[in-house]
Amino acid sequence: MTTKNVADGYRNNRVGPVLRASDMTEAVIEAAREDNPGKEIRVDDKVAYVRIDTDSEMMLRRETLERALGRPFRISDLEVNLGSFSGRIETTDEYVRFYYEKTL
C-alpha cells in the first residue's frame, strides 16, 4: 500500500458499530436502515464480527431495536456485543448516536 492510499484511508467520515456476531446483529442492521432513512448503510460481515457504518452520523433508537428484536431492549445491552466503533459515540436511554463533528 502506498503512502497516498494510507493517507486517503483517514479521509472518510464513516461511523457506526463493530459488533461481535450474535442474535442482535441482524436487529442492529435493520434498525440502522430504519433509523437513518436516505443513507447508505454498509455492512461488512467478517463472520466473527460485523462492521455496520454510514457517512457522518448514525442513530440507533431503542424503540426500533425493540421492534426488530421482538423484546424489550436497553441501550446498555448493545455494549455487551459492541467490540468497537468508528466515530464518536453519544448514548442516552433512548438512543445511541455515532457521529463525526467535522468532515476531513
TORSE-880730 format. One record per atom (N, C-alpha, C, O): residue number from 1; residue in one letter; chain; atom name; z, x, y. Coordinates in steps of 0.001 Angstrom, whole numbers, plus 500000, padded with zeros to 6 digits. Atoms other than C-alpha are relative to their C-alpha. Layout:
N
+------+------+------+-------+--------+--------+--------+
| minu | vonu | pado | lumba |      z |      x |      y |
+------+------+------+-------+--------+--------+--------+
|  NUM |    A |    A |    CA |      Z |      X |      Y |
...
+------+------+------+-------+--------+--------+--------+
// end
This chain:
104
+------+------+------+-------+--------+--------+--------+
| minu | vonu | pado | lumba |      z |      x |      y |
+------+------+------+-------+--------+--------+--------+
|    1 |    M |    A |     N | 500000 | 500852 | 498827 |
|    1 |    M |    A |    CA | 500000 | 500000 | 500000 |
|    1 |    M |    A |     C | 500000 | 500896 | 501234 |
|    1 |    M |    A |     O | 500754 | 501867 | 501302 |
|    2 |    T |    A |     N | 500076 | 499194 | 498785 |
|    2 |    T |    A |    CA | 499098 | 501383 | 503400 |
|    2 |    T |    A |     C | 501120 | 499624 | 500960 |
|    2 |    T |    A |     O | 501743 | 498571 | 500831 |
|    3 |    T |    A |     N | 498971 | 500257 | 498992 |
|    3 |    T |    A |    CA | 501485 | 501618 | 506317 |
|    3 |    T |    A |     C | 499671 | 498743 | 500782 |
|    3 |    T |    A |     O | 500564 | 497963 | 501113 |
|    4 |    K |    A |     N | 500410 | 501198 | 499254 |
|    4 |    K |    A |    CA | 499475 | 498961 | 508141 |
|    4 |    K |    A |     C | 500346 | 498729 | 499216 |
|    4 |    K |    A |     O | 500847 | 497767 | 499798 |
|    5 |    N |    A |     N | 499693 | 501185 | 500811 |
|    5 |    N |    A |    CA | 499871 | 496489 | 505249 |
|    5 |    N |    A |     C | 501504 | 499740 | 499933 |
|    5 |    N |    A |     O | 501934 | 498589 | 500002 |
|    6 |    V |    A |     N | 498545 | 500167 | 500020 |
|    6 |    V |    A |    CA | 503622 | 497105 | 505030 |
|    6 |    V |    A |     C | 500471 | 499425 | 501330 |
|    6 |    V |    A |     O | 501281 | 498498 | 501352 |
|    7 |    A |    A |     N | 499612 | 500498 | 498671 |
|    7 |    A |    A |    CA | 503990 | 496562 | 508773 |
|    7 |    A |    A |     C | 499579 | 498548 | 500169 |
|    7 |    A |    A |     O | 500319 | 497761 | 500758 |
|    8 |    D |    A |     N | 500462 | 501379 | 499877 |
|    8 |    D |    A |    CA | 501948 | 493366 | 508566 |
|    8 |    D |    A |     C | 500892 | 499035 | 499216 |
|    8 |    D |    A |     O | 500982 | 497857 | 499563 |
|    9 |    G |    A |     N | 499112 | 500850 | 500782 |
|    9 |    G |    A |    CA | 504384 | 492038 | 505949 |
|    9 |    G |    A |     C | 501167 | 499473 | 500809 |
|    9 |    G |    A |     O | 501727 | 498430 | 500470 |
|   10 |    Y |    A |     N | 498887 | 500427 | 499157 |
|   10 |    Y |    A |    CA | 507036 | 491763 | 508637 |
|   10 |    Y |    A |     C | 499542 | 499095 | 501145 |
|   10 |    Y |    A |     O | 500357 | 498681 | 501969 |
|   11 |    R |    A |     N | 500532 | 500810 | 498901 |
|   11 |    R |    A |    CA | 504774 | 489744 | 510936 |
|   11 |    R |    A |     C | 499837 | 498533 | 499611 |
|   11 |    R |    A |     O | 499057 | 497815 | 500236 |
|   12 |    N |    A |     N | 500079 | 501418 | 500344 |
|   12 |    N |    A |    CA | 505233 | 486418 | 509211 |
|   12 |    N |    A |     C | 501298 | 499314 | 500413 |
|   12 |    N |    A |     O | 502302 | 499963 | 500706 |
|   13 |    N |    A |     N | 498824 | 500793 | 499619 |
|   13 |    N |    A |    CA | 507659 | 483655 | 510020 |
|   13 |    N |    A |     C | 500406 | 499067 | 498861 |
|   13 |    N |    A |     O | 500855 | 497947 | 499107 |
|   14 |    R |    A |     N | 499647 | 500828 | 501146 |
|   14 |    R |    A |    CA | 508266 | 482342 | 506508 |
|   14 |    R |    A |     C | 501510 | 499877 | 499880 |
|   14 |    R |    A |     O | 502248 | 500855 | 500003 |
|   15 |    V |    A |     N | 498576 | 500280 | 500164 |
|   15 |    V |    A |    CA | 511633 | 480721 | 505982 |
|   15 |    V |    A |     C | 500199 | 499066 | 498817 |
|   15 |    V |    A |     O | 499329 | 498255 | 498498 |
|   16 |    G |    A |     N | 499681 | 500915 | 501089 |
|   16 |    G |    A |    CA | 513292 | 478992 | 503072 |
|   16 |    G |    A |     C | 500859 | 500645 | 498934 |
|   16 |    G |    A |     O | 501154 | 501839 | 498988 |
|   17 |    P |    A |     N | 499090 | 499519 | 501042 |
|   17 |    P |    A |    CA | 515459 | 479308 | 499991 |
|   17 |    P |    A |     C | 499280 | 500732 | 498868 |
|   17 |    P |    A |     O | 498097 | 500513 | 498608 |
|   18 |    V |    A |     N | 500397 | 499394 | 501266 |
|   18 |    V |    A |    CA | 515091 | 481515 | 496937 |
|   18 |    V |    A |     C | 501063 | 499538 | 499010 |
|   18 |    V |    A |     O | 502223 | 499944 | 499087 |
|   19 |    L |    A |     N | 499055 | 500643 | 500915 |
|   19 |    L |    A |    CA | 516681 | 479552 | 494099 |
|   19 |    L |    A |     C | 499911 | 500574 | 498599 |
|   19 |    L |    A |     O | 498828 | 500917 | 498127 |
|   20 |    R |    A |     N | 499998 | 499716 | 501430 |
|   20 |    R |    A |    CA | 517728 | 480512 | 490611 |
|   20 |    R |    A |     C | 499403 | 498778 | 499314 |
|   20 |    R |    A |     O | 499650 | 497647 | 499734 |
|   21 |    A |    A |     N | 500613 | 501114 | 500726 |
|   21 |    A |    A |    CA | 515745 | 478395 | 488162 |
|   21 |    A |    A |     C | 501105 | 499096 | 499444 |
|   21 |    A |    A |     O | 502004 | 499565 | 498746 |
|   22 |    S |    A |     N | 498999 | 500954 | 500463 |
|   22 |    S |    A |    CA | 517777 | 475236 | 487458 |
|   22 |    S |    A |     C | 499422 | 498590 | 500115 |
|   22 |    S |    A |     O | 498285 | 498402 | 500546 |
|   23 |    D |    A |     N | 500439 | 501390 | 499874 |
|   23 |    D |    A |    CA | 517564 | 471455 | 487306 |
|   23 |    D |    A |     C | 499881 | 499577 | 501457 |
|   23 |    D |    A |     O | 499246 | 498566 | 501757 |
|   24 |    M |    A |     N | 500045 | 500309 | 498574 |
|   24 |    M |    A |    CA | 517993 | 471471 | 491082 |
|   24 |    M |    A |     C | 498674 | 500425 | 500658 |
|   24 |    M |    A |     O | 498307 | 499891 | 501705 |
|   25 |    T |    A |     N | 501175 | 499399 | 499367 |
|   25 |    T |    A |    CA | 514791 | 473435 | 491776 |
|   25 |    T |    A |     C | 498933 | 498973 | 500372 |
|   25 |    T |    A |     O | 498448 | 498969 | 501503 |
|   26 |    E |    A |     N | 501041 | 501000 | 499723 |
|   26 |    E |    A |    CA | 512316 | 470543 | 491492 |
|   26 |    E |    A |     C | 500434 | 499046 | 501106 |
|   26 |    E |    A |     O | 499610 | 498626 | 501917 |
|   27 |    A |    A |     N | 499496 | 500890 | 498955 |
|   27 |    A |    A |    CA | 514531 | 468355 | 493683 |
|   27 |    A |    A |     C | 499906 | 500663 | 501363 |
|   27 |    A |    A |     O | 499579 | 500002 | 502349 |
|   28 |    V |    A |     N | 500095 | 499286 | 498722 |
|   28 |    V |    A |    CA | 514621 | 471024 | 496397 |
|   28 |    V |    A |     C | 498541 | 500071 | 500447 |
|   28 |    V |    A |     O | 498255 | 499909 | 501633 |
|   29 |    I |    A |     N | 501434 | 499982 | 499651 |
|   29 |    I |    A |    CA | 510818 | 471349 | 496278 |
|   29 |    I |    A |     C | 499576 | 498634 | 500538 |
|   29 |    I |    A |     O | 498905 | 498547 | 501566 |
|   30 |    E |    A |     N | 500327 | 501358 | 499565 |
|   30 |    E |    A |    CA | 510462 | 467566 | 496553 |
|   30 |    E |    A |     C | 500587 | 499698 | 501379 |
|   30 |    E |    A |     O | 499904 | 499140 | 502238 |
|   31 |    A |    A |     N | 499341 | 500235 | 498713 |
|   31 |    A |    A |    CA | 512966 | 467396 | 499427 |
|   31 |    A |    A |     C | 499337 | 500817 | 501108 |
|   31 |    A |    A |     O | 499174 | 500323 | 502224 |
|   32 |    A |    A |     N | 500664 | 499164 | 498992 |
|   32 |    A |    A |    CA | 511257 | 470285 | 501249 |
|   32 |    A |    A |     C | 498707 | 499336 | 500459 |
|   32 |    A |    A |     O | 498399 | 499330 | 501651 |
|   33 |    R |    A |     N | 501274 | 500669 | 499640 |
|   33 |    R |    A |    CA | 507946 | 468403 | 501141 |
|   33 |    R |    A |     C | 500250 | 498719 | 500788 |
|   33 |    R |    A |     O | 499529 | 498423 | 501740 |
|   34 |    E |    A |     N | 499702 | 501262 | 499309 |
|   34 |    E |    A |    CA | 509508 | 465106 | 502228 |
|   34 |    E |    A |     C | 500626 | 500224 | 501380 |
|   34 |    E |    A |     O | 500288 | 499524 | 502334 |
|   35 |    D |    A |     N | 499264 | 499786 | 498751 |
|   35 |    D |    A |    CA | 511770 | 466507 | 504964 |
|   35 |    D |    A |     C | 499233 | 500828 | 501036 |
|   35 |    D |    A |     O | 499689 | 500983 | 502169 |
|   36 |    N |    A |     N | 500789 | 499164 | 499090 |
|   36 |    N |    A |    CA | 509065 | 468693 | 506526 |
|   36 |    N |    A |     C | 498550 | 499530 | 500023 |
|   36 |    N |    A |     O | 497649 | 500274 | 499636 |
|   37 |    P |    A |     N | 501349 | 500565 | 500017 |
|   37 |    P |    A |    CA | 506036 | 466421 | 506987 |
|   37 |    P |    A |     C | 499033 | 500818 | 500855 |
|   37 |    P |    A |     O | 499392 | 501313 | 501924 |
|   38 |    G |    A |     N | 501039 | 499280 | 499264 |
|   38 |    G |    A |    CA | 502812 | 468088 | 508093 |
|   38 |    G |    A |     C | 500060 | 501502 | 499824 |
|   38 |    G |    A |     O | 499209 | 502215 | 500354 |
|   39 |    K |    A |     N | 499882 | 498557 | 500229 |
|   39 |    K |    A |    CA | 503980 | 471534 | 506954 |
|   39 |    K |    A |     C | 499541 | 500330 | 498589 |
|   39 |    K |    A |     O | 499729 | 499545 | 497659 |
|   40 |    E |    A |     N | 500355 | 499506 | 501321 |
|   40 |    E |    A |    CA | 502567 | 473524 | 504077 |
|   40 |    E |    A |     C | 501250 | 500621 | 499381 |
|   40 |    E |    A |     O | 501810 | 501572 | 499926 |
|   41 |    I |    A |     N | 498852 | 499461 | 500729 |
|   41 |    I |    A |    CA | 505395 | 474150 | 501600 |
|   41 |    I |    A |     C | 499438 | 500858 | 498872 |
|   41 |    I |    A |     O | 498735 | 500361 | 497993 |
|   42 |    R |    A |     N | 500474 | 499076 | 501032 |
|   42 |    R |    A |    CA | 504675 | 477216 | 499474 |
|   42 |    R |    A |     C | 501081 | 500161 | 498942 |
|   42 |    R |    A |     O | 502262 | 500304 | 499257 |
|   43 |    V |    A |     N | 499084 | 499836 | 501123 |
|   43 |    V |    A |    CA | 506249 | 477515 | 496030 |
|   43 |    V |    A |     C | 499491 | 501159 | 499162 |
|   43 |    V |    A |     O | 498363 | 501135 | 498670 |
|   44 |    D |    A |     N | 500345 | 498823 | 500793 |
|   44 |    D |    A |    CA | 506233 | 480862 | 494241 |
|   44 |    D |    A |     C | 500986 | 500070 | 498841 |
|   44 |    D |    A |     O | 502120 | 500521 | 499000 |
|   45 |    D |    A |     N | 499145 | 500075 | 501184 |
|   45 |    D |    A |    CA | 507622 | 480401 | 490718 |
|   45 |    D |    A |     C | 499936 | 501315 | 499240 |
|   45 |    D |    A |     O | 498882 | 501689 | 498724 |
|   46 |    K |    A |     N | 499909 | 498711 | 500706 |
|   46 |    K |    A |    CA | 508770 | 483702 | 489182 |
|   46 |    K |    A |     C | 500798 | 499854 | 498708 |
|   46 |    K |    A |     O | 501328 | 500846 | 498207 |
|   47 |    V |    A |     N | 499296 | 500380 | 501216 |
|   47 |    V |    A |    CA | 510370 | 481986 | 486130 |
|   47 |    V |    A |     C | 501526 | 500060 | 500184 |
|   47 |    V |    A |     O | 502186 | 499026 | 500082 |
|   48 |    A |    A |     N | 498549 | 499891 | 499825 |
|   48 |    A |    A |    CA | 513912 | 483311 | 486751 |
|   48 |    A |    A |     C | 500448 | 499477 | 501358 |
|   48 |    A |    A |     O | 501585 | 499033 | 501516 |
|   49 |    Y |    A |     N | 499685 | 500522 | 498677 |
|   49 |    Y |    A |    CA | 513780 | 482321 | 490405 |
|   49 |    Y |    A |     C | 498750 | 499397 | 500618 |
|   49 |    Y |    A |     O | 497631 | 499690 | 500197 |
|   50 |    V |    A |     N | 501094 | 500676 | 499310 |
|   50 |    V |    A |    CA | 511639 | 480195 | 492721 |
|   50 |    V |    A |     C | 500199 | 500174 | 501497 |
|   50 |    V |    A |     O | 501250 | 499835 | 502043 |
|   51 |    R |    A |     N | 499983 | 499855 | 498537 |
|   51 |    R |    A |    CA | 510831 | 481046 | 496336 |
|   51 |    R |    A |     C | 499274 | 498787 | 500582 |
|   51 |    R |    A |     O | 498140 | 498491 | 500207 |
|   52 |    I |    A |     N | 500574 | 501176 | 499336 |
|   52 |    I |    A |    CA | 510196 | 477964 | 498498 |
|   52 |    I |    A |     C | 500007 | 500324 | 501486 |
|   52 |    I |    A |     O | 501061 | 500596 | 502060 |
|   53 |    D |    A |     N | 500010 | 499657 | 498580 |
|   53 |    D |    A |    CA | 509012 | 478604 | 502030 |
|   53 |    D |    A |     C | 498928 | 499260 | 500775 |
|   53 |    D |    A |     O | 498011 | 498660 | 500213 |
|   54 |    T |    A |     N | 500964 | 500541 | 499048 |
|   54 |    T |    A |    CA | 507127 | 477390 | 505057 |
|   54 |    T |    A |     C | 500129 | 500839 | 501268 |
|   54 |    T |    A |     O | 500966 | 501739 | 501337 |
|   55 |    D |    A |     N | 499967 | 499239 | 498754 |
|   55 |    D |    A |    CA | 506482 | 478703 | 508550 |
|   55 |    D |    A |     C | 501044 | 499463 | 500974 |
|   55 |    D |    A |     O | 501152 | 498254 | 501179 |
|   56 |    S |    A |     N | 499099 | 500232 | 498863 |
|   56 |    S |    A |    CA | 509182 | 478831 | 511248 |
|   56 |    S |    A |     C | 501286 | 499232 | 499735 |
|   56 |    S |    A |     O | 502358 | 499708 | 500106 |
|   57 |    E |    A |     N | 498800 | 500803 | 500202 |
|   57 |    E |    A |    CA | 511601 | 476085 | 510150 |
|   57 |    E |    A |     C | 499835 | 499094 | 498788 |
|   57 |    E |    A |     O | 498778 | 498501 | 498573 |
|   58 |    M |    A |     N | 499973 | 500923 | 501138 |
|   58 |    M |    A |    CA | 512537 | 474161 | 507008 |
|   58 |    M |    A |     C | 501345 | 499287 | 500005 |
|   58 |    M |    A |     O | 502401 | 499912 | 500095 |
|   59 |    M |    A |     N | 498806 | 500833 | 500102 |
|   59 |    M |    A |    CA | 515010 | 471290 | 506811 |
|   59 |    M |    A |     C | 500100 | 499468 | 498578 |
|   59 |    M |    A |     O | 499092 | 499111 | 497967 |
|   60 |    L |    A |     N | 499703 | 500672 | 501261 |
|   60 |    L |    A |    CA | 516617 | 470036 | 503607 |
|   60 |    L |    A |     C | 501182 | 499085 | 500275 |
|   60 |    L |    A |     O | 502280 | 499550 | 500578 |
|   61 |    R |    A |     N | 498957 | 500974 | 499690 |
|   61 |    R |    A |    CA | 518610 | 466845 | 504085 |
|   61 |    R |    A |     C | 500747 | 499562 | 498735 |
|   61 |    R |    A |     O | 500143 | 499389 | 497677 |
|   62 |    R |    A |     N | 499167 | 500430 | 501122 |
|   62 |    R |    A |    CA | 521482 | 465805 | 501820 |
|   62 |    R |    A |     C | 499490 | 498697 | 499402 |
|   62 |    R |    A |     O | 499386 | 498570 | 498182 |
|   63 |    E |    A |     N | 500470 | 501308 | 500464 |
|   63 |    E |    A |    CA | 520189 | 462242 | 501599 |
|   63 |    E |    A |     C | 498730 | 500127 | 499153 |
|   63 |    E |    A |     O | 498600 | 499462 | 498126 |
|   64 |    T |    A |     N | 501250 | 499797 | 500738 |
|   64 |    T |    A |    CA | 516747 | 463413 | 500438 |
|   64 |    T |    A |     C | 500274 | 500683 | 498666 |
|   64 |    T |    A |     O | 499696 | 500314 | 497644 |
|   65 |    L |    A |     N | 499646 | 499317 | 501249 |
|   65 |    L |    A |    CA | 518251 | 465766 | 497867 |
|   65 |    L |    A |     C | 500696 | 499046 | 499030 |
|   65 |    L |    A |     O | 500446 | 499105 | 497826 |
|   66 |    E |    A |     N | 499352 | 500984 | 500863 |
|   66 |    E |    A |    CA | 520452 | 462963 | 496531 |
|   66 |    E |    A |     C | 498977 | 499078 | 499354 |
|   66 |    E |    A |     O | 499068 | 498781 | 498162 |
|   67 |    R |    A |     N | 501037 | 500880 | 500524 |
|   67 |    R |    A |    CA | 517429 | 460712 | 496135 |
|   67 |    R |    A |     C | 499165 | 500723 | 498939 |
|   67 |    R |    A |     O | 498852 | 500147 | 497897 |
|   68 |    A |    A |     N | 500819 | 499227 | 500940 |
|   68 |    A |    A |    CA | 515416 | 463461 | 494396 |
|   68 |    A |    A |     C | 500778 | 500311 | 498712 |
|   68 |    A |    A |     O | 500199 | 500321 | 497626 |
|   69 |    L |    A |     N | 499182 | 499692 | 501176 |
|   69 |    L |    A |    CA | 518315 | 464331 | 492052 |
|   69 |    L |    A |     C | 500466 | 498749 | 499257 |
|   69 |    L |    A |     O | 500748 | 498791 | 498059 |
|   70 |    G |    A |     N | 499511 | 501233 | 500606 |
|   70 |    G |    A |    CA | 519345 | 460735 | 491433 |
|   70 |    G |    A |     C | 501509 | 499985 | 499818 |
|   70 |    G |    A |     O | 502035 | 499297 | 498943 |
|   71 |    R |    A |     N | 498545 | 499924 | 500081 |
|   71 |    R |    A |    CA | 523001 | 461564 | 492007 |
|   71 |    R |    A |     C | 500559 | 500477 | 501340 |
|   71 |    R |    A |     O | 499818 | 500996 | 502174 |
|   72 |    P |    A |     N | 499383 | 499466 | 498775 |
|   72 |    P |    A |    CA | 525473 | 462400 | 494777 |
|   72 |    P |    A |     C | 499831 | 501520 | 500065 |
|   72 |    P |    A |     O | 499783 | 502203 | 499042 |
|   73 |    F |    A |     N | 500247 | 498571 | 499800 |
|   73 |    F |    A |    CA | 524968 | 465849 | 496260 |
|   73 |    F |    A |     C | 500723 | 500450 | 501260 |
|   73 |    F |    A |     O | 500724 | 499748 | 502271 |
|   74 |    R |    A |     N | 499403 | 499378 | 498817 |
|   74 |    R |    A |    CA | 526900 | 468092 | 498635 |
|   74 |    R |    A |     C | 499165 | 501218 | 500349 |
|   74 |    R |    A |     O | 498737 | 501947 | 499455 |
|   75 |    I |    A |     N | 500792 | 498843 | 499563 |
|   75 |    I |    A |    CA | 525037 | 470698 | 500684 |
|   75 |    I |    A |     C | 500586 | 501291 | 499435 |
|   75 |    I |    A |     O | 499839 | 502211 | 499099 |
|   76 |    S |    A |     N | 499381 | 498790 | 500550 |
|   76 |    S |    A |    CA | 527544 | 473278 | 499461 |
|   76 |    S |    A |     C | 499604 | 500235 | 498540 |
|   76 |    S |    A |     O | 499691 | 501366 | 498061 |
|   77 |    D |    A |     N | 500474 | 499833 | 501382 |
|   77 |    D |    A |    CA | 526238 | 472634 | 495898 |
|   77 |    D |    A |     C | 498729 | 500852 | 499937 |
|   77 |    D |    A |     O | 498453 | 501498 | 498926 |
|   78 |    L |    A |     N | 501225 | 499198 | 499951 |
|   78 |    L |    A |    CA | 522983 | 474280 | 496965 |
|   78 |    L |    A |     C | 500327 | 501491 | 499900 |
|   78 |    L |    A |     O | 499566 | 502257 | 499310 |
|   79 |    E |    A |     N | 499619 | 498588 | 499973 |
|   79 |    E |    A |    CA | 524803 | 477583 | 497458 |
|   79 |    E |    A |     C | 500173 | 500591 | 498607 |
|   79 |    E |    A |     O | 499975 | 501792 | 498422 |
|   80 |    V |    A |     N | 499807 | 499522 | 501364 |
|   80 |    V |    A |    CA | 525533 | 477836 | 493723 |
|   80 |    V |    A |     C | 498699 | 500588 | 499442 |
|   80 |    V |    A |     O | 498727 | 501578 | 498712 |
|   81 |    N |    A |     N | 501298 | 499544 | 500508 |
|   81 |    N |    A |    CA | 521805 | 478274 | 492998 |
|   81 |    N |    A |     C | 499195 | 500786 | 501019 |
|   81 |    N |    A |     O | 498073 | 501199 | 500727 |
|   82 |    L |    A |     N | 500700 | 499284 | 498937 |
|   82 |    L |    A |    CA | 520843 | 479989 | 496256 |
|   82 |    L |    A |     C | 500190 | 501507 | 499803 |
|   82 |    L |    A |     O | 501210 | 502072 | 500198 |
|   83 |    G |    A |     N | 499926 | 498561 | 500226 |
|   83 |    G |    A |    CA | 520115 | 483571 | 495220 |
|   83 |    G |    A |     C | 499779 | 500786 | 501271 |
|   83 |    G |    A |     O | 500357 | 501856 | 501463 |
|   84 |    S |    A |     N | 500327 | 499348 | 498745 |
|   84 |    S |    A |    CA | 518723 | 484470 | 498616 |
|   84 |    S |    A |     C | 499289 | 498980 | 500881 |
|   84 |    S |    A |     O | 499114 | 497826 | 500491 |
|   85 |    F |    A |     N | 500797 | 500844 | 499122 |
|   85 |    F |    A |    CA | 516809 | 483038 | 501556 |
|   85 |    F |    A |     C | 499326 | 500890 | 501021 |
|   85 |    F |    A |     O | 499737 | 502028 | 501248 |
|   86 |    S |    A |     N | 500647 | 499268 | 498914 |
|   86 |    S |    A |    CA | 514449 | 484126 | 504271 |
|   86 |    S |    A |     C | 500220 | 499227 | 501290 |
|   86 |    S |    A |     O | 500255 | 497997 | 501295 |
|   87 |    G |    A |     N | 499713 | 500597 | 498705 |
|   87 |    G |    A |    CA | 515102 | 483493 | 507945 |
|   87 |    G |    A |     C | 501490 | 499977 | 500252 |
|   87 |    G |    A |     O | 502264 | 500699 | 499623 |
|   88 |    R |    A |     N | 498584 | 500233 | 499706 |
|   88 |    R |    A |    CA | 518383 | 482401 | 509410 |
|   88 |    R |    A |     C | 500360 | 498670 | 499359 |
|   88 |    R |    A |     O | 499476 | 497901 | 498982 |
|   89 |    I |    A |     N | 499582 | 501238 | 500658 |
|   89 |    I |    A |    CA | 520444 | 479561 | 507986 |
|   89 |    I |    A |     C | 501077 | 499299 | 500836 |
|   89 |    I |    A |     O | 501961 | 499938 | 501407 |
|   90 |    E |    A |     N | 499010 | 500856 | 499341 |
|   90 |    E |    A |    CA | 522410 | 476692 | 509533 |
|   90 |    E |    A |     C | 500339 | 498890 | 499017 |
|   90 |    E |    A |     O | 499437 | 498231 | 498499 |
|   91 |    T |    A |     N | 499617 | 501058 | 500926 |
|   91 |    T |    A |    CA | 524404 | 474307 | 507360 |
|   91 |    T |    A |     C | 500999 | 499049 | 500642 |
|   91 |    T |    A |     O | 501861 | 499449 | 501426 |
|   92 |    T |    A |     N | 499032 | 501032 | 499646 |
|   92 |    T |    A |    CA | 526229 | 471068 | 508003 |
|   92 |    T |    A |     C | 500228 | 499189 | 498725 |
|   92 |    T |    A |     O | 499657 | 499502 | 497680 |
|   93 |    D |    A |     N | 499802 | 500871 | 501161 |
|   93 |    D |    A |    CA | 527472 | 468363 | 505648 |
|   93 |    D |    A |     C | 498757 | 499167 | 499706 |
|   93 |    D |    A |     O | 498604 | 498655 | 498597 |
|   94 |    E |    A |     N | 501168 | 500867 | 500143 |
|   94 |    E |    A |    CA | 524175 | 466522 | 506189 |
|   94 |    E |    A |     C | 498686 | 500723 | 499761 |
|   94 |    E |    A |     O | 497733 | 500107 | 499283 |
|   95 |    Y |    A |     N | 501257 | 499281 | 500200 |
|   95 |    Y |    A |    CA | 521521 | 469250 | 506066 |
|   95 |    Y |    A |     C | 500220 | 501502 | 499956 |
|   95 |    Y |    A |     O | 501266 | 502020 | 500349 |
|   96 |    V |    A |     N | 500079 | 498549 | 499882 |
|   96 |    V |    A |    CA | 520625 | 472886 | 505643 |
|   96 |    V |    A |     C | 498673 | 500281 | 500699 |
|   96 |    V |    A |     O | 497651 | 499668 | 500391 |
|   97 |    R |    A |     N | 501192 | 499659 | 499204 |
|   97 |    R |    A |    CA | 518139 | 474423 | 508061 |
|   97 |    R |    A |     C | 499764 | 501501 | 499896 |
|   97 |    R |    A |     O | 500658 | 502300 | 500178 |
|   98 |    F |    A |     N | 500431 | 498620 | 500014 |
|   98 |    F |    A |    CA | 516257 | 477683 | 507536 |
|   98 |    F |    A |     C | 499041 | 500152 | 501184 |
|   98 |    F |    A |     O | 498159 | 499313 | 501372 |
|   99 |    Y |    A |     N | 500812 | 499902 | 498787 |
|   99 |    Y |    A |    CA | 514648 | 478989 | 510730 |
|   99 |    Y |    A |     C | 499911 | 501421 | 500508 |
|   99 |    Y |    A |     O | 500683 | 502295 | 500115 |
|  100 |    Y |    A |     N | 500092 | 498795 | 499192 |
|  100 |    Y |    A |    CA | 513499 | 481827 | 512936 |
|  100 |    Y |    A |     C | 500055 | 499560 | 501455 |
|  100 |    Y |    A |     O | 499442 | 498561 | 501830 |
|  101 |    E |    A |     N | 499928 | 500364 | 498585 |
|  101 |    E |    A |    CA | 514348 | 481755 | 516610 |
|  101 |    E |    A |     C | 498806 | 500508 | 500772 |
|  101 |    E |    A |     O | 498395 | 499897 | 501758 |
|  102 |    K |    A |     N | 501131 | 499408 | 499298 |
|  102 |    K |    A |    CA | 511458 | 483976 | 517644 |
|  102 |    K |    A |     C | 498848 | 500261 | 499052 |
|  102 |    K |    A |     O | 499045 | 500545 | 497871 |
|  103 |    T |    A |     N | 501189 | 499681 | 500769 |
|  103 |    T |    A |    CA | 507919 | 484455 | 516460 |
|  103 |    T |    A |     C | 499654 | 501462 | 500233 |
|  103 |    T |    A |     O | 499611 | 501925 | 501372 |
|  104 |    L |    A |     N | 500361 | 498591 | 499892 |
|  104 |    L |    A |    CA | 506969 | 488036 | 515732 |
|  104 |    L |    A |     C | 498537 | 500148 | 500331 |
|  104 |    L |    A |     O | 498043 | 501268 | 500463 |
+------+------+------+-------+--------+--------+--------+
// end
